[in-house]
Amino acid sequence: MTLYTNVKYMEWKSAEEMHEDARTWYSELEFMHTESHFLDELLGTYFIKLSTDQNYIQTRKLVESLSTCKERISRLTKEIRNHQNELVVLLDGIDQPYEEREVKTAHKKMQQGVEQLSLDFRELKKDLFYTVHDIMRETNRKHLVGGKYRK
């Protein structure tokens, strides 16, 4: 895969700094992966209420978005692992301007990918929590009203 962009913005970053960036991204993606499992559990807990006619379309979109995010997390995690191995090109002491430019360009692309995924995932979590919160509030309201009439 050949990428051509202006990488002057990266000139100031050392290989060690890029490696640290990659480690940070990897850690963030691992945490997103863990969060995605929590969100799966949350959806499972409220599945019956989320499957009602009034919530079905919104729930379906949330489930599809979560699935897409999980795939993106997995794909980007693999890309970052590979990128960490490619950073050796910058450390080997051999002058390889083309390969170095490619690694720096890939680094910038991954940075943008992680940032966009983080924003998308944050938005998904917000939507999911609001949806579940509304269902919990409605459930509590029904219990309060139901409890009033039982006495």
N, CA, C and O of each residue as an XYZ file, in Angstrom:
604
protein
N       0.852     -1.160      0.000
C       0.000      0.000      0.000
C       0.903      1.229      0.000
O       1.763      1.377      0.868
N       0.708      2.086     -0.951
C       1.523      3.273     -1.067
C       0.697      4.483     -0.677
O      -0.396      4.702     -1.200
N       1.225      5.257      0.236
C       0.563      6.468      0.695
C       1.476      7.644      0.399
O       2.671      7.590      0.686
N       0.933      8.690     -0.163
C       1.723      9.877     -0.442
C       1.037     11.073      0.199
O      -0.040     11.490     -0.227
N       1.660     11.605      1.202
C       1.184     12.834      1.827
C       2.388     13.623      2.286
O       3.512     13.121      2.304
N       2.142     14.841      2.649
C       3.207     15.675      3.178
C       3.426     15.292      4.635
O       2.520     15.425      5.457
N       4.601     14.826      4.950
C       4.858     14.361      6.311
C       5.751     15.331      7.083
O       6.369     14.931      8.069
N       5.835     16.579      6.667
C       6.673     17.534      7.377
C       6.213     17.726      8.816
O       7.019     18.025      9.697
N       4.920     17.555      9.050
C       4.399     17.687     10.414
C       5.045     16.649     11.328
O       5.104     16.847     12.542
N       5.526     15.551     10.761
C       6.082     14.455     11.539
C       7.596     14.587     11.718
O       8.182     13.831     12.493
N       8.232     15.506     11.037
C       9.678     15.604     11.082
C      10.189     15.735     12.518
O      11.253     15.212     12.848
N       9.456     16.410     13.346
C       9.903     16.648     14.708
C       9.719     15.453     15.617
O      10.318     15.410     16.692
N       8.902     14.472     15.222
C       8.660     13.304     16.070
C       9.750     12.266     15.861
O      10.087     11.899     14.735
N      10.277     11.816     16.962
C      11.296     10.768     16.877
C      10.601      9.410     16.801
O       9.396      9.294     17.021
N      11.383      8.404     16.486
C      10.846      7.045     16.433
C      10.336      6.625     17.801
O       9.332      5.920     17.900
N      11.012      7.048     18.846
C      10.575      6.708     20.207
C       9.224      7.337     20.517
O       8.362      6.708     21.132
N       9.046      8.597     20.083
C       7.767      9.274     20.309
C       6.635      8.586     19.530
O       5.525      8.427     20.038
N       6.932      8.189     18.312
C       5.911      7.487     17.523
C       5.601      6.131     18.146
O       4.451      5.693     18.146
N       6.618      5.472     18.673
C       6.393      4.195     19.348
C       5.517      4.407     20.579
O       4.623      3.604     20.849
N       5.763      5.465     21.316
C       4.942      5.776     22.494
C       3.501      6.098     22.077
O       2.550      5.690     22.744
N       3.350      6.832     20.970
C       2.002      7.087     20.436
C       1.283      5.766     20.172
O       0.134      5.577     20.569
N       1.982      4.860     19.497
C       1.389      3.569     19.135
C       1.022      2.773     20.382
O      -0.029      2.133     20.418
N       1.869      2.804     21.399
C       1.562      2.101     22.659
C       0.318      2.700     23.312
O      -0.533      1.969     23.820
N       0.213      4.027     23.299
C      -0.949      4.699     23.878
C      -2.218      4.329     23.112
O      -3.247      4.023     23.716
N      -2.142      4.357     21.788
C      -3.305      3.993     20.978
C      -3.726      2.559     21.259
O      -4.912      2.262     21.400
N      -2.744      1.681     21.339
C      -3.033      0.272     21.593
C      -3.760      0.117     22.933
O      -4.725     -0.640     23.042
N      -3.293      0.832     23.934
C      -3.927      0.790     25.252
C      -5.360      1.325     25.187
O      -6.269      0.742     25.778
N      -5.557      2.421     24.480
C      -6.898      2.994     24.330
C      -7.834      2.007     23.623
O      -8.994      1.855     24.006
N      -7.323      1.353     22.606
C      -8.148      0.395     21.863
C      -8.487     -0.827     22.720
O      -9.593     -1.359     22.629
N      -7.545     -1.269     23.545
C      -7.838     -2.375     24.452
C      -8.956     -1.988     25.421
O      -9.839     -2.794     25.713
N      -8.911     -0.752     25.914
C      -9.948     -0.289     26.824
C     -11.290     -0.197     26.097
O     -12.320     -0.577     26.654
N     -11.289      0.303     24.863
C     -12.530      0.359     24.072
C     -13.083     -1.047     23.864
O     -14.295     -1.255     23.904
N     -12.194     -2.004     23.644
C     -12.614     -3.395     23.467
C     -13.316     -3.894     24.728
O     -14.361     -4.539     24.646
N     -12.744     -3.598     25.889
C     -13.351     -3.988     27.160
C     -14.696     -3.289     27.347
O     -15.674     -3.904     27.770
N     -14.731     -2.008     27.029
C     -15.993     -1.266     27.135
C     -17.062     -1.843     26.210
O     -18.237     -1.893     26.572
N     -16.660     -2.271     25.034
C     -17.632     -2.824     24.093
C     -18.270     -4.091     24.654
O     -19.449     -4.347     24.409
N     -17.505     -4.891     25.407
C     -18.076     -6.070     26.050
C     -19.072     -5.663     27.127
O     -20.117     -6.295     27.281
N     -18.751     -4.607     27.874
C     -19.685     -4.088     28.866
C     -20.972     -3.620     28.190
O     -22.066     -3.883     28.688
N     -20.844     -2.936     27.074
C     -22.028     -2.454     26.363
C     -22.864     -3.623     25.839
O     -24.093     -3.560     25.845
N     -22.204     -4.682     25.390
C     -22.929     -5.896     24.989
C     -23.753     -6.441     26.154
O     -24.921     -6.794     25.992
N     -23.128     -6.503     27.327
C     -23.822     -6.986     28.527
C     -24.991     -6.072     28.882
O     -26.066     -6.545     29.253
N     -24.781     -4.780     28.770
C     -25.841     -3.815     29.063
C     -27.016     -4.009     28.111
O     -28.173     -4.002     28.532
N     -26.717     -4.180     26.846
C     -27.786     -4.429     25.868
C     -28.499     -5.742     26.174
O     -29.720     -5.836     26.047
N     -27.742     -6.744     26.572
C     -28.339     -8.036     26.908
C     -29.254     -7.945     28.115
O     -30.303     -8.588     28.159
N     -28.858     -7.148     29.091
C     -29.656     -6.990     30.312
C     -31.015     -6.374     30.008
O     -32.020     -6.758     30.607
N     -31.050     -5.435     29.094
C     -32.298     -4.736     28.764
C     -32.849     -5.157     27.408
O     -33.619     -4.422     26.790
N     -32.457     -6.331     26.952
C     -32.836     -6.782     25.611
C     -34.347     -6.803     25.396
O     -34.829     -6.325     24.370
N     -35.091     -7.344     26.339
C     -36.551     -7.464     26.182
C     -37.174     -6.081     25.996
O     -37.988     -5.868     25.098
N     -36.784     -5.163     26.846
C     -37.358     -3.818     26.766
C     -36.846     -3.060     25.549
O     -37.560     -2.230     24.987
N     -35.621     -3.339     25.144
C     -35.072     -2.687     23.962
C     -35.680     -3.237     22.674
O     -35.612     -2.590     21.630
N     -36.273     -4.428     22.745
C     -36.824     -5.061     21.553
C     -38.276     -4.682     21.283
O     -38.850     -5.117     20.285
N     -38.869     -3.888     22.145
C     -40.268     -3.508     21.925
C     -40.378     -2.698     20.643
O     -39.389     -2.164     20.141
N     -41.589     -2.617     20.127
C     -41.819     -1.903     18.873
C     -41.308     -0.466     18.909
O     -40.738      0.018     17.931
N     -41.509      0.211     20.026
C     -41.105      1.616     20.097
C     -39.595      1.791     20.155
O     -39.091      2.853     19.790
N     -38.867      0.787     20.600
C     -37.407      0.893     20.724
C     -36.650      0.092     19.675
O     -35.429      0.216     19.580
N     -37.332     -0.714     18.895
C     -36.662     -1.670     18.016
C     -35.713     -1.002     17.015
O     -34.558     -1.409     16.894
N     -36.184      0.003     16.311
C     -35.365      0.631     15.264
C     -34.123      1.271     15.871
O     -33.018      1.109     15.352
N     -34.306      1.996     16.968
C     -33.171      2.640     17.621
C     -32.197      1.591     18.165
O     -30.983      1.745     18.035
N     -32.720      0.542     18.765
C     -31.871     -0.523     19.310
C     -31.092     -1.207     18.201
O     -29.905     -1.492     18.358
N     -31.744     -1.470     17.095
C     -31.078     -2.116     15.967
C     -29.901     -1.268     15.470
O     -28.830     -1.792     15.165
N     -30.121      0.047     15.395
C     -29.043      0.940     14.979
C     -27.889      0.909     15.987
O     -26.719      0.908     15.603
N     -28.229      0.883     17.268
C     -27.191      0.828     18.301
C     -26.388     -0.462     18.217
O     -25.161     -0.445     18.322
N     -27.078     -1.573     18.028
C     -26.399     -2.871     17.932
C     -25.500     -2.908     16.697
O     -24.372     -3.397     16.760
N     -26.000     -2.393     15.578
C     -25.188     -2.362     14.359
C     -23.973     -1.453     14.536
O     -22.871     -1.790     14.105
N     -24.181     -0.306     15.168
C     -23.064      0.615     15.411
C     -22.026     -0.010     16.339
O     -20.823      0.138     16.122
N     -22.492     -0.702     17.365
C     -21.571     -1.366     18.289
C     -20.774     -2.445     17.561
O     -19.567     -2.578     17.760
N     -21.446     -3.198     16.734
C     -20.771     -4.245     15.971
C     -19.714     -3.641     15.033
O     -18.603     -4.161     14.921
N     -20.067     -2.560     14.374
C     -19.134     -1.889     13.477
C     -17.935     -1.348     14.248
O     -16.795     -1.470     13.800
N     -18.197     -0.753     15.404
C     -17.088     -0.229     16.230
C     -16.173     -1.356     16.676
O     -14.952     -1.204     16.666
N     -16.748     -2.483     17.065
C     -15.922     -3.613     17.496
C     -15.024     -4.095     16.363
O     -13.863     -4.436     16.589
N     -15.556     -4.122     15.148
C     -14.747     -4.528     13.995
C     -13.631     -3.513     13.740
O     -12.494     -3.891     13.458
N     -13.963     -2.225     13.843
C     -12.959     -1.182     13.633
C     -11.879     -1.255     14.705
O     -10.696     -1.088     14.408
N     -12.278     -1.502     15.944
C     -11.309     -1.633     17.038
C     -10.349     -2.777     16.746
O      -9.135     -2.632     16.884
N     -10.900     -3.902     16.345
C     -10.074     -5.072     16.051
C      -9.116     -4.803     14.894
O      -7.930     -5.124     14.977
N      -9.625     -4.220     13.831
C      -8.807     -3.942     12.648
C      -7.688     -2.942     12.979
O      -6.535     -3.133     12.592
N      -8.046     -1.889     13.689
C      -7.059     -0.867     14.022
C      -6.014     -1.394     15.012
O      -4.848     -1.006     14.949
N      -6.426     -2.264     15.911
C      -5.481     -2.875     16.850
C      -4.423     -3.668     16.084
O      -3.234     -3.573     16.387
N      -4.852     -4.445     15.097
C      -3.901     -5.210     14.279
C      -2.978     -4.283     13.500
O      -1.777     -4.537     13.401
N      -3.536     -3.204     12.944
C      -2.723     -2.260     12.182
C      -1.664     -1.610     13.072
O      -0.527     -1.410     12.645
N      -2.035     -1.287     14.293
C      -1.084     -0.647     15.201
C       0.014     -1.625     15.605
O       1.180     -1.242     15.710
N      -0.355     -2.892     15.832
C       0.673     -3.889     16.142
C       1.679     -3.990     15.003
O       2.887     -4.027     15.233
N       1.175     -4.034     13.777
C       2.067     -4.093     12.611
C       2.909     -2.824     12.501
O       4.096     -2.876     12.177
N       2.279     -1.694     12.773
C       2.985     -0.412     12.690
C       4.126     -0.349     13.697
O       5.193      0.183     13.391
N       3.914     -0.878     14.879
C       4.982     -0.896     15.879
C       6.191     -1.654     15.351
O       7.331     -1.267     15.608
N       5.949     -2.720     14.623
C       7.051     -3.479     14.019
C       7.729     -2.690     12.902
O       8.939     -2.807     12.704
N       6.955     -1.887     12.175
C       7.507     -1.095     11.080
C       8.355      0.070     11.582
O       9.205      0.578     10.851
N       8.135      0.486     12.798
C       8.903      1.600     13.354
C      10.390      1.274     13.448
O      11.217      2.169     13.626
N      10.724      0.007     13.329
C      12.126     -0.415     13.329
C      12.873      0.258     12.179
O      14.068      0.525     12.302
N      12.202      0.533     11.076
C      12.822      1.190      9.923
C      13.426      2.530     10.339
O      14.447      2.955      9.798
N      12.788      3.188     11.300
C      13.284      4.488     11.738
C      14.436      4.361     12.740
O      15.184      5.314     12.960
N      14.568      3.195     13.334
C      15.574      2.999     14.375
C      16.829      2.277     13.905
O      17.833      2.266     14.618
N      16.795      1.684     12.736
C      17.887      0.816     12.311
C      19.154      1.548     11.886
O      20.179      0.911     11.643
N      19.101      2.865     11.792
C      20.295      3.629     11.441
C      20.617      3.649      9.959
O      21.572      4.307      9.547
N      19.853      2.954      9.161
C      20.051      2.922      7.716
C      19.165      4.003      7.103
O      17.982      4.110      7.428
N      19.741      4.787      6.228
C      18.985      5.861      5.590
C      18.091      5.276      4.489
O      18.567      4.882      3.425
N      16.811      5.231      4.769
C      15.818      4.721      3.821
C      14.678      5.740      3.735
O      13.618      5.534      4.325
N      14.890      6.827      3.011
C      13.912      7.927      3.021
C      12.509      7.512      2.576
O      11.521      7.957      3.159
N      12.413      6.675      1.563
C      11.097      6.269      1.080
C      10.356      5.462      2.145
O       9.194      5.740      2.440
N      11.022      4.471      2.717
C      10.396      3.632      3.735
C      10.044      4.449      4.982
O       8.990      4.256      5.588
N      10.943      5.360      5.350
C      10.680      6.213      6.511
C       9.463      7.101      6.273
O       8.640      7.292      7.169
N       9.355      7.643      5.063
C       8.201      8.474      4.714
C       6.923      7.655      4.786
O       5.898      8.136      5.269
N       6.982      6.421      4.307
C       5.810      5.545      4.350
C       5.370      5.264      5.788
O       4.178      5.284      6.093
N       6.332      5.005      6.662
C       6.026      4.723      8.064
C       5.411      5.962      8.716
O       4.436      5.852      9.459
N       5.970      7.127      8.444
C       5.440      8.361      9.025
C       4.036      8.666      8.510
O       3.176      9.124      9.263
N       3.813      8.411      7.231
C       2.487      8.623      6.660
C       1.471      7.666      7.276
O       0.349      8.059      7.596
N       1.872      6.411      7.439
C       0.988      5.421      8.070
C       0.689      5.824      9.510
O      -0.422      5.619     10.000
N       1.676      6.393     10.183
C       1.504      6.832     11.571
C       0.414      7.908     11.648
O      -0.473      7.852     12.500
N       0.499      8.873     10.756
C      -0.498      9.954     10.743
C      -1.883      9.392     10.431
O      -2.875      9.801     11.035
N      -1.948      8.467      9.497
C      -3.236      7.864      9.139
C      -3.824      7.111     10.332
O      -5.027      7.189     10.582
N      -2.997      6.397     11.058
C      -3.478      5.677     12.240
C      -3.917      6.633     13.334
O      -4.906      6.389     14.025
N      -3.177      7.725     13.487
C      -3.564      8.721     14.480
C      -4.965      9.244     14.169
O      -5.804      9.350     15.063
N      -5.212      9.566     12.919
C      -6.526     10.052     12.516
C      -7.586      8.973     12.723
O      -8.700      9.268     13.157
N      -7.241      7.727     12.415
C      -8.182      6.625     12.591
C      -8.559      6.407     14.044
O      -9.729      6.190     14.361
N      -7.571      6.464     14.930
C      -7.835      6.279     16.361
C      -8.682      7.433     16.887
O      -9.618      7.218     17.658
N      -8.359      8.646     16.475
C      -9.127      9.803     16.932
C     -10.578      9.714     16.468
O     -11.493      9.986     17.245
N     -10.796      9.335     15.205
C     -12.159      9.236     14.689
C     -12.926      8.106     15.373
O     -14.097      8.268     15.717
N     -12.279      6.980     15.567
C     -12.915      5.861     16.246
C     -13.288      6.248     17.674
O     -14.366      5.900     18.156
N     -12.405      6.961     18.336
C     -12.672      7.394     19.706
C     -13.905      8.300     19.752
O     -14.754      8.154     20.631
N     -14.000      9.223     18.814
C     -15.170     10.105     18.755
C     -16.443      9.319     18.464
O     -17.468      9.529     19.113
N     -16.379      8.421     17.496
C     -17.546      7.616     17.132
C     -17.987      6.728     18.289
O     -19.180      6.588     18.558
N     -17.017      6.133     18.968
C     -17.332      5.234     20.077
C     -17.948      6.013     21.241
O     -18.881      5.540     21.891
N     -17.421      7.196     21.493
C     -17.971      8.045     22.554
C     -19.425      8.408     22.240
O     -20.275      8.392     23.130
N     -19.703      8.728     20.998
C     -21.072      9.062     20.583
C     -21.997      7.851     20.726
O     -23.137      7.990     21.171
N     -21.517      6.680     20.354
C     -22.298      5.454     20.500
C     -22.618      5.199     21.967
O     -23.757      4.883     22.309
N     -21.625      5.334     22.830
C     -21.857      5.108     24.266
C     -22.900      6.081     24.798
O     -23.783      5.694     25.564
N     -22.801      7.327     24.398
C     -23.764      8.332     24.852
C     -25.179      7.942     24.417
O     -26.106      7.970     25.225
N     -25.344      7.581     23.150
C     -26.663      7.180     22.645
C     -27.187      5.950     23.376
O     -28.359      5.887     23.747
N     -26.314      4.985     23.575
C     -26.725      3.756     24.248
C     -27.122      4.026     25.701
O     -28.139      3.515     26.170
N     -26.342      4.808     26.398
C     -26.661      5.104     27.796
C     -27.961      5.895     27.917
O     -28.755      5.641     28.823
N     -28.189      6.850     27.014
C     -29.448      7.593     27.065
C     -30.632      6.668     26.816
O     -31.664      6.775     27.479
N     -30.480      5.770     25.868
C     -31.566      4.831     25.566
C     -31.858      3.941     26.762
O     -33.014      3.786     27.155
N     -30.823      3.359     27.342
C     -31.006      2.480     28.501
C     -31.515      3.287     29.696
O     -32.353      2.804     30.458
N     -31.025      4.488     29.861
C     -31.491      5.338     30.954
C     -32.992      5.596     30.835
O     -33.717      5.523     31.828
N     -33.455      5.897     29.631
C     -34.887      6.128     29.422
C     -35.702      4.886     29.769
O     -36.771      4.990     30.370
N     -35.202      3.720     29.392
C     -35.911      2.468     29.693
C     -35.921      2.222     31.197
O     -36.941      1.814     31.754
N     -34.800      2.467     31.851
C     -34.739      2.280     33.302
C     -35.697      3.246     34.003
O     -36.387      2.858     34.946
N     -35.739      4.469     33.560
C     -36.638      5.460     34.159
C     -38.091      5.042     33.976
O     -38.896      5.149     34.901
N     -38.423      4.566     32.781
C     -39.790      4.104     32.509
C     -40.120      2.885     33.359
O     -41.231      2.782     33.881
N     -39.186      1.971     33.505
C     -39.402      0.782     34.325
C     -39.622      1.172     35.780
O     -40.533      0.658     36.429
N     -38.798      2.072     36.293
C     -38.967      2.528     37.676
C     -40.296      3.241     37.867
O     -40.942      3.075     38.902
N     -40.710      4.021     36.895
C     -41.981      4.728     36.970
C     -43.132      3.725     37.056
O     -44.062      3.907     37.841
N     -43.064      2.669     36.246
C     -44.116      1.646     36.271
C     -44.153      0.931     37.615
O     -45.228      0.641     38.140
N     -42.970      0.646     38.174
C     -42.921     -0.012     39.483
C     -43.496      0.878     40.567
O     -44.206      0.393     41.448
N     -43.204      2.179     40.520
C     -43.734      3.105     41.517
C     -45.254      3.211     41.412
O     -45.966      3.190     42.417
N     -45.727      3.323     40.187
C     -47.178      3.425     39.973
C     -47.826      2.096     40.365
O     -48.856      2.079     41.039
N     -47.228      0.995     39.945
C     -47.774     -0.333     40.276
C     -47.771     -0.568     41.775
O     -48.720     -1.138     42.314
N     -46.724     -0.140     42.451
C     -46.618     -0.321     43.901
C     -47.648      0.510     44.638
O     -48.115      0.095     45.699
N     -48.013      1.651     44.122
C     -49.008      2.510     44.755
C     -50.357      1.824     44.851
O     -51.057      1.923     45.858
N     -50.706      1.127     43.778
C     -52.040      0.533     43.711
C     -52.121     -0.800     44.427
O     -53.226     -1.296     44.647
N     -51.030     -1.386     44.792
C     -51.041     -2.702     45.457
C     -51.423     -2.542     46.937
O     -51.978     -3.479     47.511
N     -51.162     -1.447     47.551
C     -51.401     -1.291     48.984
C     -52.840     -1.202     49.323
O     -53.191     -1.068     50.495
